[in-house]
Amino acid sequence: MAHFAKIINGTQVAKVIVVNNETLENKPFPKSEAIGIGFLKSLYGEDTEWLQTSYNANFRGKFAGPGMKYDPIKDEFNPIEEEVTE
């Protein structure tokens, strides 16, 4: 199984979807990413943005989760830093 993060507003992770390896033609990352993105866009719309994420954190830093941020410069997912209030 492969995991894909839906990105909104350019950097925010909205949700993570699982895609079956057969759908991805059993290709490894990064070849699987383009196939998965095409599949998810066919289901959720061409105007959606998706990125593959690694459950084992083998690529893109941490495993993406809702509310996390994607850093396109570092090409990694990061938790949102909470503001410290006094």
PyMOL Python script that loads the backbone (N, CA, C, O; Angstrom):
from pymol import cmd

cmd.read_pdbstr("""\
ATOM      1  N   MET A   1       0.829  -1.181   0.000  1.00  0.00           N
ATOM      2  CA  MET A   1       0.000   0.000   0.000  1.00  0.00           C
ATOM      3  C   MET A   1       0.876   1.247   0.000  1.00  0.00           C
ATOM      4  O   MET A   1       1.942   1.282   0.613  1.00  0.00           O
ATOM      5  N   ALA A   2       0.400   2.260  -0.698  1.00  0.00           N
ATOM      6  CA  ALA A   2       1.102   3.536  -0.744  1.00  0.00           C
ATOM      7  C   ALA A   2       0.170   4.604  -0.192  1.00  0.00           C
ATOM      8  O   ALA A   2      -1.052   4.482  -0.270  1.00  0.00           O
ATOM      9  N   HIS A   3       0.752   5.628   0.354  1.00  0.00           N
ATOM     10  CA  HIS A   3      -0.008   6.702   0.977  1.00  0.00           C
ATOM     11  C   HIS A   3       0.236   8.013   0.233  1.00  0.00           C
ATOM     12  O   HIS A   3       1.359   8.333  -0.159  1.00  0.00           O
ATOM     13  N   PHE A   4      -0.860   8.763   0.051  1.00  0.00           N
ATOM     14  CA  PHE A   4      -0.792  10.037  -0.652  1.00  0.00           C
ATOM     15  C   PHE A   4      -1.466  11.109   0.189  1.00  0.00           C
ATOM     16  O   PHE A   4      -2.564  10.909   0.708  1.00  0.00           O
ATOM     17  N   ALA A   5      -0.797  12.242   0.316  1.00  0.00           N
ATOM     18  CA  ALA A   5      -1.328  13.375   1.075  1.00  0.00           C
ATOM     19  C   ALA A   5      -2.007  14.340   0.111  1.00  0.00           C
ATOM     20  O   ALA A   5      -1.446  14.705  -0.922  1.00  0.00           O
ATOM     21  N   LYS A   6      -3.232  14.749   0.468  1.00  0.00           N
ATOM     22  CA  LYS A   6      -3.916  15.795  -0.288  1.00  0.00           C
ATOM     23  C   LYS A   6      -3.428  17.133   0.256  1.00  0.00           C
ATOM     24  O   LYS A   6      -3.524  17.401   1.454  1.00  0.00           O
ATOM     25  N   ILE A   7      -2.907  17.966  -0.634  1.00  0.00           N
ATOM     26  CA  ILE A   7      -2.344  19.253  -0.251  1.00  0.00           C
ATOM     27  C   ILE A   7      -3.332  20.362  -0.626  1.00  0.00           C
ATOM     28  O   ILE A   7      -3.819  20.416  -1.755  1.00  0.00           O
ATOM     29  N   ILE A   8      -3.619  21.242   0.331  1.00  0.00           N
ATOM     30  CA  ILE A   8      -4.459  22.402   0.051  1.00  0.00           C
ATOM     31  C   ILE A   8      -3.669  23.664   0.394  1.00  0.00           C
ATOM     32  O   ILE A   8      -2.746  23.636   1.208  1.00  0.00           O
ATOM     33  N   ASN A   9      -4.042  24.744  -0.232  1.00  0.00           N
ATOM     34  CA  ASN A   9      -3.366  26.033  -0.011  1.00  0.00           C
ATOM     35  C   ASN A   9      -1.858  25.944  -0.239  1.00  0.00           C
ATOM     36  O   ASN A   9      -1.091  26.700   0.357  1.00  0.00           O
ATOM     37  N   GLY A  10      -1.440  25.029  -1.092  1.00  0.00           N
ATOM     38  CA  GLY A  10      -0.034  24.925  -1.463  1.00  0.00           C
ATOM     39  C   GLY A  10       0.869  24.194  -0.501  1.00  0.00           C
ATOM     40  O   GLY A  10       1.904  23.664  -0.907  1.00  0.00           O
ATOM     41  N   THR A  11       0.497  24.151   0.792  1.00  0.00           N
ATOM     42  CA  THR A  11       1.406  23.529   1.759  1.00  0.00           C
ATOM     43  C   THR A  11       0.725  22.716   2.854  1.00  0.00           C
ATOM     44  O   THR A  11       1.403  21.958   3.548  1.00  0.00           O
ATOM     45  N   GLN A  12      -0.578  22.843   3.036  1.00  0.00           N
ATOM     46  CA  GLN A  12      -1.244  22.193   4.173  1.00  0.00           C
ATOM     47  C   GLN A  12      -1.773  20.811   3.790  1.00  0.00           C
ATOM     48  O   GLN A  12      -2.411  20.647   2.751  1.00  0.00           O
ATOM     49  N   VAL A  13      -1.502  19.824   4.640  1.00  0.00           N
ATOM     50  CA  VAL A  13      -2.013  18.474   4.432  1.00  0.00           C
ATOM     51  C   VAL A  13      -3.452  18.407   4.951  1.00  0.00           C
ATOM     52  O   VAL A  13      -3.709  18.647   6.131  1.00  0.00           O
ATOM     53  N   ALA A  14      -4.389  18.076   4.047  1.00  0.00           N
ATOM     54  CA  ALA A  14      -5.797  17.979   4.417  1.00  0.00           C
ATOM     55  C   ALA A  14      -6.155  16.572   4.888  1.00  0.00           C
ATOM     56  O   ALA A  14      -6.887  16.400   5.862  1.00  0.00           O
ATOM     57  N   LYS A  15      -5.628  15.563   4.183  1.00  0.00           N
ATOM     58  CA  LYS A  15      -5.889  14.170   4.542  1.00  0.00           C
ATOM     59  C   LYS A  15      -4.883  13.284   3.838  1.00  0.00           C
ATOM     60  O   LYS A  15      -4.158  13.724   2.946  1.00  0.00           O
ATOM     61  N   VAL A  16      -4.851  12.022   4.254  1.00  0.00           N
ATOM     62  CA  VAL A  16      -3.963  11.036   3.643  1.00  0.00           C
ATOM     63  C   VAL A  16      -4.833   9.865   3.170  1.00  0.00           C
ATOM     64  O   VAL A  16      -5.686   9.368   3.906  1.00  0.00           O
ATOM     65  N   ILE A  17      -4.599   9.444   1.939  1.00  0.00           N
ATOM     66  CA  ILE A  17      -5.370   8.377   1.298  1.00  0.00           C
ATOM     67  C   ILE A  17      -4.421   7.216   0.991  1.00  0.00           C
ATOM     68  O   ILE A  17      -3.263   7.428   0.634  1.00  0.00           O
ATOM     69  N   VAL A  18      -4.923   5.993   1.132  1.00  0.00           N
ATOM     70  CA  VAL A  18      -4.154   4.794   0.795  1.00  0.00           C
ATOM     71  C   VAL A  18      -4.531   4.346  -0.611  1.00  0.00           C
ATOM     72  O   VAL A  18      -5.710   4.291  -0.961  1.00  0.00           O
ATOM     73  N   VAL A  19      -3.524   4.030  -1.409  1.00  0.00           N
ATOM     74  CA  VAL A  19      -3.734   3.529  -2.768  1.00  0.00           C
ATOM     75  C   VAL A  19      -3.077   2.151  -2.871  1.00  0.00           C
ATOM     76  O   VAL A  19      -1.934   1.960  -2.456  1.00  0.00           O
ATOM     77  N   ASN A  20      -3.808   1.216  -3.422  1.00  0.00           N
ATOM     78  CA  ASN A  20      -3.339  -0.163  -3.576  1.00  0.00           C
ATOM     79  C   ASN A  20      -2.144  -0.223  -4.524  1.00  0.00           C
ATOM     80  O   ASN A  20      -2.099   0.487  -5.528  1.00  0.00           O
ATOM     81  N   ASN A  21      -1.189  -1.071  -4.198  1.00  0.00           N
ATOM     82  CA  ASN A  21       0.013  -1.217  -5.029  1.00  0.00           C
ATOM     83  C   ASN A  21      -0.310  -1.663  -6.453  1.00  0.00           C
ATOM     84  O   ASN A  21       0.392  -1.282  -7.389  1.00  0.00           O
ATOM     85  N   GLU A  22      -1.360  -2.465  -6.630  1.00  0.00           N
ATOM     86  CA  GLU A  22      -1.746  -2.900  -7.974  1.00  0.00           C
ATOM     87  C   GLU A  22      -2.156  -1.702  -8.827  1.00  0.00           C
ATOM     88  O   GLU A  22      -1.859  -1.657 -10.021  1.00  0.00           O
ATOM     89  N   THR A  23      -2.831  -0.743  -8.224  1.00  0.00           N
ATOM     90  CA  THR A  23      -3.214   0.476  -8.934  1.00  0.00           C
ATOM     91  C   THR A  23      -1.966   1.230  -9.391  1.00  0.00           C
ATOM     92  O   THR A  23      -1.966   1.883 -10.435  1.00  0.00           O
ATOM     93  N   LEU A  24      -0.910   1.128  -8.595  1.00  0.00           N
ATOM     94  CA  LEU A  24       0.358   1.800  -8.898  1.00  0.00           C
ATOM     95  C   LEU A  24       1.283   0.931  -9.740  1.00  0.00           C
ATOM     96  O   LEU A  24       2.470   1.225  -9.883  1.00  0.00           O
ATOM     97  N   GLU A  25       0.722  -0.146 -10.298  1.00  0.00           N
ATOM     98  CA  GLU A  25       1.477  -1.072 -11.146  1.00  0.00           C
ATOM     99  C   GLU A  25       2.677  -1.660 -10.411  1.00  0.00           C
ATOM    100  O   GLU A  25       3.668  -2.046 -11.031  1.00  0.00           O
ATOM    101  N   ASN A  26       2.576  -1.724  -9.073  1.00  0.00           N
ATOM    102  CA  ASN A  26       3.640  -2.265  -8.220  1.00  0.00           C
ATOM    103  C   ASN A  26       4.983  -1.573  -8.427  1.00  0.00           C
ATOM    104  O   ASN A  26       6.037  -2.176  -8.225  1.00  0.00           O
ATOM    105  N   LYS A  27       4.940  -0.314  -8.830  1.00  0.00           N
ATOM    106  CA  LYS A  27       6.169   0.466  -9.040  1.00  0.00           C
ATOM    107  C   LYS A  27       6.623   1.071  -7.713  1.00  0.00           C
ATOM    108  O   LYS A  27       5.795   1.423  -6.872  1.00  0.00           O
ATOM    109  N   PRO A  28       7.930   1.190  -7.526  1.00  0.00           N
ATOM    110  CA  PRO A  28       8.448   1.840  -6.319  1.00  0.00           C
ATOM    111  C   PRO A  28       8.418   3.367  -6.480  1.00  0.00           C
ATOM    112  O   PRO A  28       8.303   3.885  -7.590  1.00  0.00           O
ATOM    113  N   PHE A  29       8.524   4.066  -5.358  1.00  0.00           N
ATOM    114  CA  PHE A  29       8.685   5.519  -5.399  1.00  0.00           C
ATOM    115  C   PHE A  29      10.029   5.815  -6.051  1.00  0.00           C
ATOM    116  O   PHE A  29      10.992   5.119  -5.727  1.00  0.00           O
ATOM    117  N   PRO A  30      10.166   6.752  -6.909  1.00  0.00           N
ATOM    118  CA  PRO A  30       9.245   7.820  -7.268  1.00  0.00           C
ATOM    119  C   PRO A  30       8.334   7.515  -8.458  1.00  0.00           C
ATOM    120  O   PRO A  30       7.446   8.312  -8.759  1.00  0.00           O
ATOM    121  N   LYS A  31       8.529   6.386  -9.141  1.00  0.00           N
ATOM    122  CA  LYS A  31       7.684   6.073 -10.300  1.00  0.00           C
ATOM    123  C   LYS A  31       6.218   5.918  -9.907  1.00  0.00           C
ATOM    124  O   LYS A  31       5.330   6.255 -10.690  1.00  0.00           O
ATOM    125  N   SER A  32       5.957   5.416  -8.709  1.00  0.00           N
ATOM    126  CA  SER A  32       4.583   5.212  -8.254  1.00  0.00           C
ATOM    127  C   SER A  32       3.835   6.527  -8.049  1.00  0.00           C
ATOM    128  O   SER A  32       2.609   6.570  -8.154  1.00  0.00           O
ATOM    129  N   GLU A  33       4.570   7.597  -7.757  1.00  0.00           N
ATOM    130  CA  GLU A  33       3.923   8.864  -7.424  1.00  0.00           C
ATOM    131  C   GLU A  33       3.089   9.414  -8.579  1.00  0.00           C
ATOM    132  O   GLU A  33       1.938   9.797  -8.374  1.00  0.00           O
ATOM    133  N   ALA A  34       3.639   9.458  -9.768  1.00  0.00           N
ATOM    134  CA  ALA A  34       2.906  10.003 -10.913  1.00  0.00           C
ATOM    135  C   ALA A  34       1.657   9.178 -11.214  1.00  0.00           C
ATOM    136  O   ALA A  34       0.608   9.730 -11.545  1.00  0.00           O
ATOM    137  N   ILE A  35       1.771   7.871 -11.099  1.00  0.00           N
ATOM    138  CA  ILE A  35       0.622   6.995 -11.348  1.00  0.00           C
ATOM    139  C   ILE A  35      -0.458   7.250 -10.301  1.00  0.00           C
ATOM    140  O   ILE A  35      -1.636   7.382 -10.631  1.00  0.00           O
ATOM    141  N   GLY A  36      -0.045   7.318  -9.039  1.00  0.00           N
ATOM    142  CA  GLY A  36      -0.991   7.563  -7.956  1.00  0.00           C
ATOM    143  C   GLY A  36      -1.665   8.913  -8.054  1.00  0.00           C
ATOM    144  O   GLY A  36      -2.866   9.030  -7.813  1.00  0.00           O
ATOM    145  N   ILE A  37      -0.901   9.939  -8.407  1.00  0.00           N
ATOM    146  CA  ILE A  37      -1.476  11.278  -8.553  1.00  0.00           C
ATOM    147  C   ILE A  37      -2.522  11.269  -9.665  1.00  0.00           C
ATOM    148  O   ILE A  37      -3.599  11.843  -9.501  1.00  0.00           O
ATOM    149  N   GLY A  38      -2.226  10.640 -10.769  1.00  0.00           N
ATOM    150  CA  GLY A  38      -3.194  10.551 -11.871  1.00  0.00           C
ATOM    151  C   GLY A  38      -4.459   9.835 -11.447  1.00  0.00           C
ATOM    152  O   GLY A  38      -5.563  10.263 -11.783  1.00  0.00           O
ATOM    153  N   PHE A  39      -4.303   8.748 -10.711  1.00  0.00           N
ATOM    154  CA  PHE A  39      -5.450   7.986 -10.218  1.00  0.00           C
ATOM    155  C   PHE A  39      -6.305   8.827  -9.277  1.00  0.00           C
ATOM    156  O   PHE A  39      -7.528   8.861  -9.417  1.00  0.00           O
ATOM    157  N   LEU A  40      -5.679   9.500  -8.328  1.00  0.00           N
ATOM    158  CA  LEU A  40      -6.424  10.302  -7.354  1.00  0.00           C
ATOM    159  C   LEU A  40      -7.091  11.507  -8.009  1.00  0.00           C
ATOM    160  O   LEU A  40      -8.197  11.881  -7.621  1.00  0.00           O
ATOM    161  N   LYS A  41      -6.447  12.113  -8.979  1.00  0.00           N
ATOM    162  CA  LYS A  41      -7.068  13.233  -9.696  1.00  0.00           C
ATOM    163  C   LYS A  41      -8.288  12.756 -10.482  1.00  0.00           C
ATOM    164  O   LYS A  41      -9.257  13.500 -10.635  1.00  0.00           O
ATOM    165  N   SER A  42      -8.247  11.525 -10.978  1.00  0.00           N
ATOM    166  CA  SER A  42      -9.411  10.989 -11.701  1.00  0.00           C
ATOM    167  C   SER A  42     -10.597  10.786 -10.755  1.00  0.00           C
ATOM    168  O   SER A  42     -11.752  10.846 -11.176  1.00  0.00           O
ATOM    169  N   LEU A  43     -10.307  10.547  -9.485  1.00  0.00           N
ATOM    170  CA  LEU A  43     -11.371  10.355  -8.487  1.00  0.00           C
ATOM    171  C   LEU A  43     -11.838  11.656  -7.855  1.00  0.00           C
ATOM    172  O   LEU A  43     -13.035  11.858  -7.651  1.00  0.00           O
ATOM    173  N   TYR A  44     -10.890  12.542  -7.543  1.00  0.00           N
ATOM    174  CA  TYR A  44     -11.186  13.734  -6.746  1.00  0.00           C
ATOM    175  C   TYR A  44     -11.141  15.047  -7.529  1.00  0.00           C
ATOM    176  O   TYR A  44     -11.461  16.103  -6.984  1.00  0.00           O
ATOM    177  N   GLY A  45     -10.747  14.988  -8.798  1.00  0.00           N
ATOM    178  CA  GLY A  45     -10.724  16.187  -9.627  1.00  0.00           C
ATOM    179  C   GLY A  45      -9.322  16.589 -10.030  1.00  0.00           C
ATOM    180  O   GLY A  45      -8.366  16.453  -9.267  1.00  0.00           O
ATOM    181  N   GLU A  46      -9.227  17.083 -11.241  1.00  0.00           N
ATOM    182  CA  GLU A  46      -7.937  17.508 -11.789  1.00  0.00           C
ATOM    183  C   GLU A  46      -7.341  18.691 -11.038  1.00  0.00           C
ATOM    184  O   GLU A  46      -6.136  18.930 -11.109  1.00  0.00           O
ATOM    185  N   ASP A  47      -8.176  19.426 -10.323  1.00  0.00           N
ATOM    186  CA  ASP A  47      -7.683  20.606  -9.610  1.00  0.00           C
ATOM    187  C   ASP A  47      -7.146  20.283  -8.220  1.00  0.00           C
ATOM    188  O   ASP A  47      -6.788  21.193  -7.472  1.00  0.00           O
ATOM    189  N   THR A  48      -7.084  18.994  -7.864  1.00  0.00           N
ATOM    190  CA  THR A  48      -6.551  18.608  -6.554  1.00  0.00           C
ATOM    191  C   THR A  48      -5.046  18.404  -6.644  1.00  0.00           C
ATOM    192  O   THR A  48      -4.508  18.140  -7.719  1.00  0.00           O
ATOM    193  N   GLU A  49      -4.367  18.528  -5.498  1.00  0.00           N
ATOM    194  CA  GLU A  49      -2.909  18.363  -5.442  1.00  0.00           C
ATOM    195  C   GLU A  49      -2.588  17.225  -4.478  1.00  0.00           C
ATOM    196  O   GLU A  49      -3.111  17.179  -3.365  1.00  0.00           O
ATOM    197  N   TRP A  50      -1.728  16.312  -4.912  1.00  0.00           N
ATOM    198  CA  TRP A  50      -1.363  15.129  -4.131  1.00  0.00           C
ATOM    199  C   TRP A  50       0.138  14.931  -4.139  1.00  0.00           C
ATOM    200  O   TRP A  50       0.812  15.251  -5.119  1.00  0.00           O
ATOM    201  N   LEU A  51       0.661  14.399  -3.035  1.00  0.00           N
ATOM    202  CA  LEU A  51       2.063  14.008  -2.948  1.00  0.00           C
ATOM    203  C   LEU A  51       2.144  12.685  -2.207  1.00  0.00           C
ATOM    204  O   LEU A  51       1.413  12.459  -1.243  1.00  0.00           O
ATOM    205  N   GLN A  52       3.023  11.825  -2.655  1.00  0.00           N
ATOM    206  CA  GLN A  52       3.194  10.558  -1.967  1.00  0.00           C
ATOM    207  C   GLN A  52       3.976  10.793  -0.682  1.00  0.00           C
ATOM    208  O   GLN A  52       4.893  11.614  -0.637  1.00  0.00           O
ATOM    209  N   THR A  53       3.598  10.057   0.367  1.00  0.00           N
ATOM    210  CA  THR A  53       4.277  10.149   1.652  1.00  0.00           C
ATOM    211  C   THR A  53       4.680   8.744   2.083  1.00  0.00           C
ATOM    212  O   THR A  53       4.041   7.769   1.687  1.00  0.00           O
ATOM    213  N   SER A  54       5.703   8.632   2.866  1.00  0.00           N
ATOM    214  CA  SER A  54       6.229   7.334   3.273  1.00  0.00           C
ATOM    215  C   SER A  54       5.868   7.024   4.720  1.00  0.00           C
ATOM    216  O   SER A  54       6.226   7.767   5.634  1.00  0.00           O
ATOM    217  N   TYR A  55       5.155   5.921   4.915  1.00  0.00           N
ATOM    218  CA  TYR A  55       4.783   5.487   6.263  1.00  0.00           C
ATOM    219  C   TYR A  55       6.025   5.252   7.117  1.00  0.00           C
ATOM    220  O   TYR A  55       6.013   5.496   8.324  1.00  0.00           O
ATOM    221  N   ASN A  56       7.094   4.778   6.487  1.00  0.00           N
ATOM    222  CA  ASN A  56       8.350   4.501   7.199  1.00  0.00           C
ATOM    223  C   ASN A  56       9.316   5.683   7.155  1.00  0.00           C
ATOM    224  O   ASN A  56      10.470   5.560   7.567  1.00  0.00           O
ATOM    225  N   ALA A  57       8.850   6.817   6.658  1.00  0.00           N
ATOM    226  CA  ALA A  57       9.667   8.035   6.541  1.00  0.00           C
ATOM    227  C   ALA A  57      10.922   7.793   5.700  1.00  0.00           C
ATOM    228  O   ALA A  57      11.991   8.321   6.006  1.00  0.00           O
ATOM    229  N   ASN A  58      10.789   6.998   4.645  1.00  0.00           N
ATOM    230  CA  ASN A  58      11.914   6.740   3.745  1.00  0.00           C
ATOM    231  C   ASN A  58      12.173   7.907   2.802  1.00  0.00           C
ATOM    232  O   ASN A  58      13.256   8.017   2.229  1.00  0.00           O
ATOM    233  N   PHE A  59      11.183   8.776   2.642  1.00  0.00           N
ATOM    234  CA  PHE A  59      11.342   9.977   1.831  1.00  0.00           C
ATOM    235  C   PHE A  59      10.389  11.041   2.353  1.00  0.00           C
ATOM    236  O   PHE A  59       9.402  10.728   3.019  1.00  0.00           O
ATOM    237  N   ARG A  60      10.684  12.288   2.050  1.00  0.00           N
ATOM    238  CA  ARG A  60       9.906  13.464   2.463  1.00  0.00           C
ATOM    239  C   ARG A  60       9.779  13.617   3.978  1.00  0.00           C
ATOM    240  O   ARG A  60       8.734  14.021   4.488  1.00  0.00           O
ATOM    241  N   GLY A  61      10.832  13.297   4.668  1.00  0.00           N
ATOM    242  CA  GLY A  61      10.846  13.525   6.122  1.00  0.00           C
ATOM    243  C   GLY A  61       9.887  12.614   6.853  1.00  0.00           C
ATOM    244  O   GLY A  61      10.006  11.391   6.782  1.00  0.00           O
ATOM    245  N   LYS A  62       8.945  13.199   7.548  1.00  0.00           N
ATOM    246  CA  LYS A  62       7.979  12.437   8.340  1.00  0.00           C
ATOM    247  C   LYS A  62       6.812  11.973   7.487  1.00  0.00           C
ATOM    248  O   LYS A  62       6.563  12.515   6.411  1.00  0.00           O
ATOM    249  N   PHE A  63       6.094  10.959   7.977  1.00  0.00           N
ATOM    250  CA  PHE A  63       4.847  10.516   7.357  1.00  0.00           C
ATOM    251  C   PHE A  63       3.832  11.643   7.511  1.00  0.00           C
ATOM    252  O   PHE A  63       3.628  12.147   8.615  1.00  0.00           O
ATOM    253  N   ALA A  64       3.197  12.039   6.419  1.00  0.00           N
ATOM    254  CA  ALA A  64       2.252  13.160   6.446  1.00  0.00           C
ATOM    255  C   ALA A  64       0.983  12.790   7.209  1.00  0.00           C
ATOM    256  O   ALA A  64       0.547  11.639   7.205  1.00  0.00           O
ATOM    257  N   GLY A  65       0.415  13.774   7.849  1.00  0.00           N
ATOM    258  CA  GLY A  65      -0.857  13.624   8.535  1.00  0.00           C
ATOM    259  C   GLY A  65      -1.646  14.916   8.439  1.00  0.00           C
ATOM    260  O   GLY A  65      -1.067  15.978   8.213  1.00  0.00           O
ATOM    261  N   PRO A  66      -2.959  14.842   8.608  1.00  0.00           N
ATOM    262  CA  PRO A  66      -3.775  16.050   8.530  1.00  0.00           C
ATOM    263  C   PRO A  66      -3.256  17.143   9.463  1.00  0.00           C
ATOM    264  O   PRO A  66      -2.916  16.888  10.619  1.00  0.00           O
ATOM    265  N   GLY A  67      -3.204  18.354   8.936  1.00  0.00           N
ATOM    266  CA  GLY A  67      -2.739  19.490   9.719  1.00  0.00           C
ATOM    267  C   GLY A  67      -1.252  19.756   9.601  1.00  0.00           C
ATOM    268  O   GLY A  67      -0.778  20.807  10.032  1.00  0.00           O
ATOM    269  N   MET A  68      -0.504  18.820   9.022  1.00  0.00           N
ATOM    270  CA  MET A  68       0.923  19.046   8.837  1.00  0.00           C
ATOM    271  C   MET A  68       1.145  19.968   7.653  1.00  0.00           C
ATOM    272  O   MET A  68       0.228  20.222   6.872  1.00  0.00           O
ATOM    273  N   LYS A  69       2.352  20.463   7.525  1.00  0.00           N
ATOM    274  CA  LYS A  69       2.728  21.347   6.425  1.00  0.00           C
ATOM    275  C   LYS A  69       3.750  20.646   5.531  1.00  0.00           C
ATOM    276  O   LYS A  69       4.587  19.871   5.995  1.00  0.00           O
ATOM    277  N   TYR A  70       3.653  20.942   4.235  1.00  0.00           N
ATOM    278  CA  TYR A  70       4.634  20.466   3.275  1.00  0.00           C
ATOM    279  C   TYR A  70       5.564  21.618   2.935  1.00  0.00           C
ATOM    280  O   TYR A  70       5.116  22.709   2.582  1.00  0.00           O
ATOM    281  N   ASP A  71       6.848  21.372   3.042  1.00  0.00           N
ATOM    282  CA  ASP A  71       7.854  22.367   2.697  1.00  0.00           C
ATOM    283  C   ASP A  71       8.397  22.010   1.311  1.00  0.00           C
ATOM    284  O   ASP A  71       9.177  21.067   1.179  1.00  0.00           O
ATOM    285  N   PRO A  72       7.988  22.760   0.270  1.00  0.00           N
ATOM    286  CA  PRO A  72       8.429  22.412  -1.085  1.00  0.00           C
ATOM    287  C   PRO A  72       9.919  22.634  -1.324  1.00  0.00           C
ATOM    288  O   PRO A  72      10.493  22.015  -2.221  1.00  0.00           O
ATOM    289  N   ILE A  73      10.546  23.488  -0.556  1.00  0.00           N
ATOM    290  CA  ILE A  73      11.984  23.722  -0.730  1.00  0.00           C
ATOM    291  C   ILE A  73      12.774  22.531  -0.204  1.00  0.00           C
ATOM    292  O   ILE A  73      13.704  22.063  -0.860  1.00  0.00           O
ATOM    293  N   LYS A  74      12.411  22.045   0.964  1.00  0.00           N
ATOM    294  CA  LYS A  74      13.087  20.879   1.545  1.00  0.00           C
ATOM    295  C   LYS A  74      12.488  19.564   1.052  1.00  0.00           C
ATOM    296  O   LYS A  74      13.068  18.497   1.255  1.00  0.00           O
ATOM    297  N   ASP A  75      11.308  19.646   0.396  1.00  0.00           N
ATOM    298  CA  ASP A  75      10.570  18.468  -0.065  1.00  0.00           C
ATOM    299  C   ASP A  75      10.316  17.498   1.085  1.00  0.00           C
ATOM    300  O   ASP A  75      10.642  16.313   1.015  1.00  0.00           O
ATOM    301  N   GLU A  76       9.711  18.055   2.165  1.00  0.00           N
ATOM    302  CA  GLU A  76       9.406  17.221   3.320  1.00  0.00           C
ATOM    303  C   GLU A  76       8.163  17.728   4.055  1.00  0.00           C
ATOM    304  O   GLU A  76       7.779  18.893   3.946  1.00  0.00           O
ATOM    305  N   PHE A  77       7.558  16.820   4.798  1.00  0.00           N
ATOM    306  CA  PHE A  77       6.403  17.149   5.622  1.00  0.00           C
ATOM    307  C   PHE A  77       6.869  17.460   7.037  1.00  0.00           C
ATOM    308  O   PHE A  77       7.750  16.789   7.575  1.00  0.00           O
ATOM    309  N   ASN A  78       6.265  18.490   7.635  1.00  0.00           N
ATOM    310  CA  ASN A  78       6.631  18.905   8.974  1.00  0.00           C
ATOM    311  C   ASN A  78       5.380  19.192   9.791  1.00  0.00           C
ATOM    312  O   ASN A  78       4.375  19.660   9.257  1.00  0.00           O
ATOM    313  N   PRO A  79       5.446  18.910  11.089  1.00  0.00           N
ATOM    314  CA  PRO A  79       4.298  19.279  11.935  1.00  0.00           C
ATOM    315  C   PRO A  79       4.190  20.789  12.028  1.00  0.00           C
ATOM    316  O   PRO A  79       5.181  21.506  11.892  1.00  0.00           O
ATOM    317  N   ILE A  80       2.978  21.261  12.259  1.00  0.00           N
ATOM    318  CA  ILE A  80       2.771  22.693  12.452  1.00  0.00           C
ATOM    319  C   ILE A  80       3.279  23.048  13.843  1.00  0.00           C
ATOM    320  O   ILE A  80       2.949  22.390  14.829  1.00  0.00           O
ATOM    321  N   GLU A  81       4.078  24.088  13.899  1.00  0.00           N
ATOM    322  CA  GLU A  81       4.568  24.534  15.202  1.00  0.00           C
ATOM    323  C   GLU A  81       3.480  25.351  15.876  1.00  0.00           C
ATOM    324  O   GLU A  81       2.950  26.304  15.304  1.00  0.00           O
ATOM    325  N   GLU A  82       3.161  24.965  17.092  1.00  0.00           N
ATOM    326  CA  GLU A  82       2.146  25.673  17.826  1.00  0.00           C
ATOM    327  C   GLU A  82       2.714  26.976  18.381  1.00  0.00           C
ATOM    328  O   GLU A  82       3.868  27.036  18.805  1.00  0.00           O
ATOM    329  N   GLU A  83       1.895  28.001  18.371  1.00  0.00           N
ATOM    330  CA  GLU A  83       2.317  29.282  18.923  1.00  0.00           C
ATOM    331  C   GLU A  83       2.391  29.188  20.442  1.00  0.00           C
ATOM    332  O   GLU A  83       1.528  28.581  21.078  1.00  0.00           O
ATOM    333  N   VAL A  84       3.400  29.776  21.003  1.00  0.00           N
ATOM    334  CA  VAL A  84       3.545  29.817  22.453  1.00  0.00           C
ATOM    335  C   VAL A  84       2.944  31.128  22.940  1.00  0.00           C
ATOM    336  O   VAL A  84       3.358  32.208  22.520  1.00  0.00           O
ATOM    337  N   THR A  85       1.976  31.021  23.818  1.00  0.00           N
ATOM    338  CA  THR A  85       1.352  32.232  24.376  1.00  0.00           C
ATOM    339  C   THR A  85       1.657  32.285  25.870  1.00  0.00           C
ATOM    340  O   THR A  85       1.750  31.260  26.546  1.00  0.00           O
ATOM    341  N   GLU A  86       1.802  33.472  26.345  1.00  0.00           N
ATOM    342  CA  GLU A  86       2.121  33.622  27.773  1.00  0.00           C
ATOM    343  C   GLU A  86       0.922  34.127  28.521  1.00  0.00           C
ATOM    344  O   GLU A  86       0.988  34.319  29.735  1.00  0.00           O
TER     345      GLU A  86
END
""", "prot")
cmd.dss("prot")
cmd.show_as("cartoon", "prot")
cmd.util.cbc("prot")
cmd.orient("prot")
